[in-house]
Amino acid sequence: MSARALRGPGIDTKFHIDLERWKQHGRDFDLYLRDNLCAACREEVEPGEEERELDWVNPETGEVRRLNAVWGRLITCCGQQSDFIDANIPLTTAIFRVLLASGNSPTSPREFYERIGRGSPMTILRILLGGTLFGVTPVEL
């Protein structure tokens, strides 16, 4: 067992949305994606669009992932808007939206703080470990 595992997650531990956990608990992640679309995209999204997959290339790592078209729309449109992650939404929503807008790229509390600009890395870590964000878990190394 590593020293990191003995200490537990810290502000540099990467977290992601565990999609398997959503499935195991019968939660509808596609509905959650739709709820986070901007008004324009919400009107344009077609029935069944979440069933159509596309390749998304992480611009930072070059990693290619398969995402449904609704998530792709969220990344390319909604997630690029200045009010998608702003001071008017709860910190928990902002944290989740960082993951949504990045295509679920593993992100540390320190990186969340840099993107959101409020709270602190320790506050964000407490939120991530406190169970208020369903399905957001540390990335297994």
Steps between C-alpha positions, in 0.01 A plus 500: 500500500638841404561783745240701307235233564578505872458879515188507288408749230659844512479823304704352216295179473314479170123449500258410223136411444468125550246416231481138612384615841219699334392186314525276807268729694249535216562871453447662161822677408359600160219689673759676717694598187186645342425696819841668473464607136462869423152613393589507129643147500211371708262618228713355218576158646308229322334197658746211512804725451655350815508165320718635218870480587786712380875508545618782725867591510627651824685812381750479787591130488400394149308208652201392291182397682155395388230732633136530420397792279326687783823503701688609189258789457549597865881504456508692172226752570365533854829431677668778301257768617614737776192436714527119493728514804456828683451642848121468475490120520567288808858383544387138471341573162812686386719200590276262308485734201880517483497123451217517247666776296833315495353172378558353846875561501634405845535820703650573841351732764787739426408499129129543579590804709709647216208457259221613733684771694314465827500283805845357559665173400430364852134608488462334162668184631255491792209533256638221282548268798179602677262311275305803373608439139360164400731289290808723519781280627879495515661361188655162566865499406 
